[in-house]
Amino acid sequence: FLTLMIRPANNKILTKVIPNPNFVDGLELPEGAKPPAQRAKVIAAGAGTQDEVMEAKAGDIVLYSQGAGSVIVIDNEEYLMLNIRDIIGFDE
């Protein structure tokens, strides 16, 4: 059971990155190809702000742009804190 001591503020989302495979639809990505959007599982989400509604909730799988967010280490595990604006979609 995971107990976190971090509660994301307002428009922030705490996520656990899902590693991207080198394959897309069974085809290996050629060297130098643009990688697919990054995926992460939402661990916790802030309440949002008046200007930004928080659509993400714990358990959602979100897509975000490569290079977004800040890495946070909790109990020797890496998590990624994203801004709601970093989210480009939801994996359903």
N, CA and C atoms as a LAMMPS dump frame, in Angstrom:
ITEM: TIMESTEP
0
ITEM: NUMBER OF ATOMS
276
ITEM: BOX BOUNDS ff ff ff
-5.0000000000000000e+02 5.0000000000000000e+02
-5.0000000000000000e+02 5.0000000000000000e+02
-5.0000000000000000e+02 5.0000000000000000e+02
ITEM: ATOMS id mol type element x y z
1 1 1 N 0.845 -1.184 0
2 1 2 C 0 0 0
3 1 3 C 0.876 1.227 0
4 2 1 N 0.596 2.161 -0.908
5 2 2 C 1.411 3.357 -1.076
6 2 3 C 0.787 4.515 -0.318
7 3 1 N 1.553 5.115 0.587
8 3 2 C 1.102 6.289 1.296
9 3 3 C 2.003 7.437 0.893
10 4 1 N 1.429 8.43 0.238
11 4 2 C 2.205 9.576 -0.202
12 4 3 C 2.073 10.715 0.784
13 5 1 N 3.147 11.461 0.922
14 5 2 C 3.147 12.621 1.79
15 5 3 C 3.053 13.899 0.964
16 6 1 N 2.729 13.791 -0.313
17 6 2 C 2.644 14.954 -1.186
18 6 3 C 1.232 15.062 -1.729
19 7 1 N 0.639 16.228 -1.558
20 7 2 C -0.669 16.518 -2.138
21 7 3 C -0.439 17.583 -3.202
22 8 1 N -0.738 17.285 -4.462
23 8 2 C -0.511 18.264 -5.52
24 8 3 C -1.332 19.537 -5.296
25 9 1 N -0.726 20.666 -5.57
26 9 2 C -1.401 21.95 -5.44
27 9 3 C -2.262 22.222 -6.664
28 10 1 N -3.354 22.892 -6.468
29 10 2 C -4.27 23.412 -7.49
30 10 3 C -4.283 22.673 -8.821
31 11 1 N -3.474 23.119 -9.787
32 11 2 C -3.519 22.574 -11.152
33 11 3 C -2.396 21.579 -11.427
34 12 1 N -1.873 20.942 -10.387
35 12 2 C -0.785 19.969 -10.534
36 12 3 C -1.302 18.549 -10.423
37 13 1 N -0.565 17.621 -11.07
38 13 2 C -0.925 16.199 -11.081
39 13 3 C 0.329 15.391 -10.783
40 14 1 N 0.281 14.53 -9.769
41 14 2 C 1.393 13.633 -9.455
42 14 3 C 1.171 12.336 -10.22
43 15 1 N 2.167 11.923 -11.007
44 15 2 C 2.023 10.743 -11.86
45 15 3 C 3.203 9.798 -11.706
46 16 1 N 2.984 8.57 -12.137
47 16 2 C 4.03 7.556 -12.253
48 16 3 C 4.161 7.256 -13.739
49 17 1 N 5.338 7.492 -14.293
50 17 2 C 5.563 7.331 -15.731
51 17 3 C 5.443 5.864 -16.132
52 18 1 N 4.78 5.634 -17.267
53 18 2 C 4.683 4.302 -17.864
54 18 3 C 5.719 4.268 -18.983
55 19 1 N 6.732 3.406 -18.889
56 19 2 C 7.793 3.386 -19.905
57 19 3 C 7.235 3.139 -21.309
58 20 1 N 7.783 3.881 -22.276
59 20 2 C 7.391 3.707 -23.679
60 20 3 C 8.168 2.556 -24.292
61 21 1 N 7.495 1.679 -24.992
62 21 2 C 8.208 0.618 -25.695
63 21 3 C 8.86 1.179 -26.958
64 22 1 N 9.773 0.429 -27.546
65 22 2 C 10.391 0.817 -28.819
66 22 3 C 9.539 0.369 -29.994
67 23 1 N 8.351 -0.136 -29.688
68 23 2 C 7.452 -0.636 -30.726
69 23 3 C 6.125 0.102 -30.66
70 24 1 N 5.543 0.386 -31.816
71 24 2 C 4.214 0.986 -31.914
72 24 3 C 3.41 0.115 -32.864
73 25 1 N 2.302 -0.416 -32.391
74 25 2 C 1.457 -1.311 -33.203
75 25 3 C 2.261 -2.456 -33.805
76 26 1 N 3.223 -2.992 -33.042
77 26 2 C 4.005 -4.14 -33.496
78 26 3 C 5.18 -3.794 -34.388
79 27 1 N 5.346 -2.528 -34.729
80 27 2 C 6.463 -2.117 -35.587
81 27 3 C 7.514 -1.399 -34.75
82 28 1 N 8.775 -1.776 -34.956
83 28 2 C 9.859 -1.118 -34.221
84 28 3 C 10.069 0.278 -34.78
85 29 1 N 10.197 1.248 -33.864
86 29 2 C 10.443 2.621 -34.293
87 29 3 C 11.841 2.733 -34.886
88 30 1 N 11.979 3.334 -36.066
89 30 2 C 13.313 3.512 -36.633
90 30 3 C 14.105 4.525 -35.814
91 31 1 N 15.42 4.4 -35.848
92 31 2 C 16.281 5.315 -35.109
93 31 3 C 16.027 6.74 -35.604
94 32 1 N 15.868 7.678 -34.674
95 32 2 C 15.619 9.062 -35.035
96 32 3 C 14.157 9.398 -35.237
97 33 1 N 13.277 8.394 -35.139
98 33 2 C 11.842 8.653 -35.307
99 33 3 C 11.32 9.411 -34.095
100 34 1 N 10.327 10.237 -34.314
101 34 2 C 9.72 10.977 -33.219
102 34 3 C 8.98 9.989 -32.321
103 35 1 N 9.309 9.956 -31.03
104 35 2 C 8.646 9.001 -30.142
105 35 3 C 7.181 9.381 -29.928
106 36 1 N 6.357 8.391 -29.586
107 36 2 C 4.952 8.69 -29.31
108 36 3 C 4.839 9.522 -28.035
109 37 1 N 3.664 10.085 -27.804
110 37 2 C 3.429 10.86 -26.582
111 37 3 C 3.756 9.992 -25.371
112 38 1 N 4.199 10.619 -24.33
113 38 2 C 4.538 9.931 -23.09
114 38 3 C 3.246 9.604 -22.343
115 39 1 N 3.268 8.497 -21.588
116 39 2 C 2.1 8.065 -20.814
117 39 3 C 2.467 7.982 -19.346
118 40 1 N 1.489 8.288 -18.49
119 40 2 C 1.708 8.198 -17.05
120 40 3 C 0.387 7.907 -16.356
121 41 1 N 0.476 7.242 -15.214
122 41 2 C -0.704 6.954 -14.4
123 41 3 C -0.812 8.029 -13.326
124 42 1 N -1.995 8.608 -13.198
125 42 2 C -2.227 9.65 -12.197
126 42 3 C -2.306 9 -10.814
127 43 1 N -1.463 9.496 -9.901
128 43 2 C -1.446 9.013 -8.519
129 43 3 C -2.332 9.918 -7.653
130 44 1 N -2.212 11.232 -7.871
131 44 2 C -3.013 12.212 -7.129
132 44 3 C -3.136 13.472 -7.975
133 45 1 N -4.22 14.205 -7.768
134 45 2 C -4.45 15.434 -8.535
135 45 3 C -4.927 16.539 -7.61
136 46 1 N -4.513 17.766 -7.923
137 46 2 C -4.974 18.927 -7.178
138 46 3 C -6.442 19.2 -7.489
139 47 1 N -6.987 20.22 -6.866
140 47 2 C -8.404 20.542 -7.016
141 47 3 C -8.704 21.391 -8.243
142 48 1 N -7.667 21.902 -8.915
143 48 2 C -7.886 22.789 -10.047
144 48 3 C -7.956 24.233 -9.568
145 49 1 N -8.218 25.139 -10.497
146 49 2 C -8.35 26.561 -10.167
147 49 3 C -9.623 27.089 -10.812
148 50 1 N -9.92 28.348 -10.58
149 50 2 C -11.097 28.951 -11.211
150 50 3 C -10.957 28.952 -12.726
151 51 1 N -9.722 29.099 -13.21
152 51 2 C -9.469 29.165 -14.649
153 51 3 C -9.221 27.803 -15.288
154 52 1 N -8.813 26.81 -14.483
155 52 2 C -8.47 25.487 -15.023
156 52 3 C -9.2 24.389 -14.247
157 53 1 N -10.099 23.713 -14.92
158 53 2 C -10.839 22.612 -14.304
159 53 3 C -9.931 21.384 -14.281
160 54 1 N -9.887 20.704 -13.152
161 54 2 C -9.077 19.492 -13.031
162 54 3 C -9.874 18.321 -13.584
163 55 1 N -9.484 17.828 -14.755
164 55 2 C -10.171 16.703 -15.376
165 55 3 C -9.58 15.37 -14.938
166 56 1 N -8.305 15.369 -14.554
167 56 2 C -7.626 14.121 -14.197
168 56 3 C -7.972 13.708 -12.775
169 57 1 N -8.001 12.388 -12.574
170 57 2 C -8.221 11.85 -11.23
171 57 3 C -7.33 10.633 -11.038
172 58 1 N -7.117 10.245 -9.812
173 58 2 C -6.266 9.099 -9.503
174 58 3 C -6.718 7.885 -10.299
175 59 1 N -5.742 7.205 -10.919
176 59 2 C -6.027 6.003 -11.703
177 59 3 C -6.093 6.254 -13.199
178 60 1 N -6.317 7.503 -13.618
179 60 2 C -6.355 7.824 -15.051
180 60 3 C -4.977 7.618 -15.679
181 61 1 N -4.973 7.267 -16.955
182 61 2 C -3.742 7.223 -17.743
183 61 3 C -3.778 8.448 -18.65
184 62 1 N -2.76 9.307 -18.498
185 62 2 C -2.717 10.544 -19.27
186 62 3 C -1.573 10.515 -20.267
187 63 1 N -1.727 11.29 -21.333
188 63 2 C -0.679 11.487 -22.327
189 63 3 C -0.139 12.896 -22.131
190 64 1 N 1.191 13.039 -22.182
191 64 2 C 1.793 14.353 -21.989
192 64 3 C 2.975 14.515 -22.931
193 65 1 N 3.355 15.745 -23.2
194 65 2 C 4.469 16.03 -24.095
195 65 3 C 5.795 15.661 -23.45
196 66 1 N 6.704 15.171 -24.268
197 66 2 C 8.023 14.794 -23.781
198 66 3 C 8.713 16.022 -23.199
199 67 1 N 9.368 15.861 -22.069
200 67 2 C 10.098 16.939 -21.416
201 67 3 C 9.264 17.739 -20.431
202 68 1 N 7.983 17.433 -20.31
203 68 2 C 7.108 18.175 -19.405
204 68 3 C 7.3 17.721 -17.967
205 69 1 N 6.998 18.579 -17.032
206 69 2 C 6.945 18.219 -15.619
207 69 3 C 8.266 18.251 -14.888
208 70 1 N 8.176 17.933 -13.598
209 70 2 C 9.329 17.891 -12.698
210 70 3 C 9.403 16.526 -12.035
211 71 1 N 10.59 15.933 -12.021
212 71 2 C 10.788 14.629 -11.387
213 71 3 C 10.855 14.815 -9.876
214 72 1 N 10.142 13.961 -9.157
215 72 2 C 10.143 13.959 -7.697
216 72 3 C 10.469 12.539 -7.251
217 73 1 N 11.359 12.396 -6.286
218 73 2 C 11.719 11.076 -5.759
219 73 3 C 11.079 10.9 -4.387
220 74 1 N 10.284 9.837 -4.252
221 74 2 C 9.634 9.492 -2.994
222 74 3 C 9.986 8.051 -2.681
223 75 1 N 10.611 7.809 -1.537
224 75 2 C 11.011 6.452 -1.135
225 75 3 C 11.771 5.747 -2.249
226 76 1 N 12.745 6.433 -2.848
227 76 2 C 13.603 5.909 -3.913
228 76 3 C 12.854 5.559 -5.197
229 77 1 N 11.63 6.058 -5.372
230 77 2 C 10.871 5.85 -6.603
231 77 3 C 10.655 7.201 -7.263
232 78 1 N 10.784 7.237 -8.597
233 78 2 C 10.598 8.478 -9.33
234 78 3 C 9.148 8.675 -9.74
235 79 1 N 8.664 9.875 -9.524
236 79 2 C 7.337 10.303 -9.941
237 79 3 C 7.505 11.574 -10.762
238 80 1 N 6.479 11.94 -11.486
239 80 2 C 6.536 13.143 -12.302
240 80 3 C 5.362 14.04 -11.928
241 81 1 N 5.68 15.288 -11.538
242 81 2 C 4.648 16.27 -11.23
243 81 3 C 4.386 17.066 -12.498
244 82 1 N 3.16 16.978 -13.001
245 82 2 C 2.766 17.668 -14.231
246 82 3 C 1.792 18.793 -13.92
247 83 1 N 1.752 19.776 -14.788
248 83 2 C 0.742 20.823 -14.753
249 83 3 C -0.413 20.334 -15.626
250 84 1 N -1.639 20.697 -15.299
251 84 2 C -2.778 20.258 -16.101
252 84 3 C -2.598 20.661 -17.566
253 85 1 N -1.891 21.764 -17.826
254 85 2 C -1.653 22.212 -19.205
255 85 3 C -0.705 21.28 -19.961
256 86 1 N 0.068 20.444 -19.222
257 86 2 C 0.975 19.488 -19.863
258 86 3 C 0.242 18.296 -20.456
259 87 1 N -0.992 18.065 -20.006
260 87 2 C -1.769 16.905 -20.449
261 87 3 C -2.333 17.168 -21.838
262 88 1 N -2.04 16.237 -22.766
263 88 2 C -2.542 16.403 -24.13
264 88 3 C -3.703 15.446 -24.424
265 89 1 N -3.977 14.526 -23.5
266 89 2 C -5.095 13.614 -23.709
267 89 3 C -5.138 12.542 -22.633
268 90 1 N -6.157 11.718 -22.738
269 90 2 C -6.369 10.611 -21.8
270 90 3 C -6.384 9.311 -22.591
271 91 1 N -5.746 8.267 -22.065
272 91 2 C -5.729 6.955 -22.703
273 91 3 C -6.911 6.166 -22.17
274 92 1 N -7.884 5.945 -23.023
275 92 2 C -9.088 5.217 -22.597
276 92 3 C -9.076 3.885 -23.256
